[in-house]
Amino acid sequence: MVKRCIVCNEAEAKYMIKDTSDYYCKECALENFSDLQLLITVEEVAQQLKEFLKKKTERLEKEEQESKEKSSEKDLNEQDNQDREN
């Protein structure tokens, strides 16, 4: 989803104020802020979100795999017990 500048509402936003929903295109950011380094880029936020989702997905996949392994181990133990009884 493309964010629009809150000042001109026309250009695609490239900058934002951290932890807010205030987005600015480059021209409006230059007009309203003395230093663009005070702002973060929309791309930085997107990268942070991608990294968070990647880690979360990896963790969930690992937990799912561990759960499957425990389930398989439990099934094998039950089968062993049944075999011993017979």
VEXPA-722927 format. One record per residue (C-alpha): y, z, x; residue in one letter. Coordinates in pm, 1 decimal, always signed. Example, Ala and Ser with C-alpha at 12.3 -4.5 7.8 and 13.67 -1.06 7.14 Angstrom:
REM residues 2
<lumdren Y="-450.0" Z="+780.0" X="+1230.0" res="A"/>
<lumdren Y="-106.0" Z="+714.0" X="+1367.0" res="S"/>
***
This chain:
REM residues 86
<lumdren Y="+0.0" Z="+0.0" X="+0.0" res="M"/>
<lumdren Y="+332.3" Z="-109.0" X="+146.1" res="V"/>
<lumdren Y="+602.9" Z="+156.8" X="+153.1" res="K"/>
<lumdren Y="+959.5" Z="+49.6" X="+79.8" res="R"/>
<lumdren Y="+1275.5" Z="+181.3" X="+241.0" res="C"/>
<lumdren Y="+1440.9" Z="+452.4" X="+27.3" res="I"/>
<lumdren Y="+1789.4" Z="+329.6" X="+122.8" res="V"/>
<lumdren Y="+1778.6" Z="-45.6" X="+64.5" res="C"/>
<lumdren Y="+1455.2" Z="-49.0" X="-139.1" res="N"/>
<lumdren Y="+1393.2" Z="-402.2" X="-13.5" res="E"/>
<lumdren Y="+1249.3" Z="-392.8" X="+335.3" res="A"/>
<lumdren Y="+908.6" Z="-262.6" X="+435.4" res="E"/>
<lumdren Y="+937.1" Z="+88.5" X="+575.3" res="A"/>
<lumdren Y="+850.7" Z="+136.3" X="+940.4" res="K"/>
<lumdren Y="+974.9" Z="+493.9" X="+988.9" res="Y"/>
<lumdren Y="+953.7" Z="+821.7" X="+801.3" res="M"/>
<lumdren Y="+1061.2" Z="+1181.3" X="+825.9" res="I"/>
<lumdren Y="+758.8" Z="+1393.8" X="+911.8" res="K"/>
<lumdren Y="+597.5" Z="+1575.3" X="+616.2" res="D"/>
<lumdren Y="+817.2" Z="+1401.7" X="+359.0" res="T"/>
<lumdren Y="+800.7" Z="+1088.8" X="+151.6" res="S"/>
<lumdren Y="+1129.0" Z="+955.6" X="+293.8" res="D"/>
<lumdren Y="+1061.4" Z="+610.0" X="+436.1" res="Y"/>
<lumdren Y="+1310.7" Z="+382.6" X="+616.2" res="Y"/>
<lumdren Y="+1317.7" Z="+26.9" X="+739.1" res="C"/>
<lumdren Y="+1433.9" Z="-15.4" X="+1097.4" res="K"/>
<lumdren Y="+1788.5" Z="-121.6" X="+1004.1" res="E"/>
<lumdren Y="+1848.4" Z="+169.3" X="+765.5" res="C"/>
<lumdren Y="+1689.2" Z="+415.1" X="+1008.6" res="A"/>
<lumdren Y="+1926.2" Z="+300.2" X="+1282.7" res="L"/>
<lumdren Y="+2223.6" Z="+338.8" X="+1047.6" res="E"/>
<lumdren Y="+2126.7" Z="+688.3" X="+930.7" res="N"/>
<lumdren Y="+1981.7" Z="+849.3" X="+1241.8" res="F"/>
<lumdren Y="+2124.6" Z="+873.2" X="+1589.2" res="S"/>
<lumdren Y="+1781.4" Z="+863.4" X="+1751.2" res="D"/>
<lumdren Y="+1475.6" Z="+692.7" X="+1605.6" res="L"/>
<lumdren Y="+1255.5" Z="+923.3" X="+1808.5" res="Q"/>
<lumdren Y="+1342.6" Z="+1191.7" X="+1553.7" res="L"/>
<lumdren Y="+1133.5" Z="+990.7" X="+1307.8" res="L"/>
<lumdren Y="+768.6" Z="+902.6" X="+1314.6" res="I"/>
<lumdren Y="+638.3" Z="+556.1" X="+1255.9" res="T"/>
<lumdren Y="+434.1" Z="+472.3" X="+950.7" res="V"/>
<lumdren Y="+174.8" Z="+327.7" X="+1188.0" res="E"/>
<lumdren Y="+135.3" Z="+667.2" X="+1360.0" res="E"/>
<lumdren Y="+61.8" Z="+830.7" X="+1025.9" res="V"/>
<lumdren Y="-188.8" Z="+558.7" X="+938.8" res="A"/>
<lumdren Y="-365.3" Z="+607.4" X="+1273.6" res="Q"/>
<lumdren Y="-381.5" Z="+984.4" X="+1221.1" res="Q"/>
<lumdren Y="-530.9" Z="+933.6" X="+877.3" res="L"/>
<lumdren Y="-785.6" Z="+685.3" X="+1009.3" res="K"/>
<lumdren Y="-889.5" Z="+928.6" X="+1282.7" res="E"/>
<lumdren Y="-920.9" Z="+1215.0" X="+1034.0" res="F"/>
<lumdren Y="-1136.9" Z="+1004.4" X="+801.2" res="L"/>
<lumdren Y="-1352.5" Z="+884.7" X="+1089.8" res="K"/>
<lumdren Y="-1422.4" Z="+1241.9" X="+1205.3" res="K"/>
<lumdren Y="-1489.5" Z="+1356.7" X="+849.5" res="K"/>
<lumdren Y="-1730.9" Z="+1069.2" X="+787.9" res="T"/>
<lumdren Y="-1912.5" Z="+1132.5" X="+1116.2" res="E"/>
<lumdren Y="-1948.5" Z="+1501.4" X="+1032.6" res="R"/>
<lumdren Y="-2084.1" Z="+1426.4" X="+685.1" res="L"/>
<lumdren Y="-2329.6" Z="+1171.2" X="+822.8" res="E"/>
<lumdren Y="-2449.2" Z="+1421.9" X="+1082.9" res="K"/>
<lumdren Y="-2495.9" Z="+1691.0" X="+817.9" res="E"/>
<lumdren Y="-2685.5" Z="+1446.0" X="+595.8" res="E"/>
<lumdren Y="-2912.8" Z="+1345.7" X="+884.0" res="Q"/>
<lumdren Y="-2981.0" Z="+1711.4" X="+970.0" res="E"/>
<lumdren Y="-3061.9" Z="+1781.9" X="+606.0" res="S"/>
<lumdren Y="-3307.2" Z="+1489.6" X="+595.6" res="K"/>
<lumdren Y="-3472.2" Z="+1611.0" X="+916.5" res="E"/>
<lumdren Y="-3513.2" Z="+1963.1" X="+777.7" res="K"/>
<lumdren Y="-3654.2" Z="+1823.1" X="+455.8" res="S"/>
<lumdren Y="-3903.6" Z="+1606.6" X="+647.2" res="S"/>
<lumdren Y="-4003.7" Z="+1903.1" X="+861.0" res="E"/>
<lumdren Y="-4055.5" Z="+2116.1" X="+552.6" res="K"/>
<lumdren Y="-4269.0" Z="+1842.8" X="+392.6" res="D"/>
<lumdren Y="-4483.0" Z="+1820.1" X="+706.7" res="L"/>
<lumdren Y="-4531.9" Z="+2197.3" X="+713.9" res="N"/>
<lumdren Y="-4635.5" Z="+2197.6" X="+349.1" res="E"/>
<lumdren Y="-4879.8" Z="+1914.2" X="+413.3" res="Q"/>
<lumdren Y="-5026.5" Z="+2105.2" X="+708.9" res="D"/>
<lumdren Y="-5072.0" Z="+2413.3" X="+492.2" res="N"/>
<lumdren Y="-5244.7" Z="+2210.7" X="+221.2" res="Q"/>
<lumdren Y="-5472.9" Z="+2050.5" X="+476.7" res="D"/>
<lumdren Y="-5571.2" Z="+2391.8" X="+613.2" res="R"/>
<lumdren Y="-5652.3" Z="+2519.4" X="+267.0" res="E"/>
<lumdren Y="-5883.7" Z="+2225.6" X="+203.2" res="N"/>
***
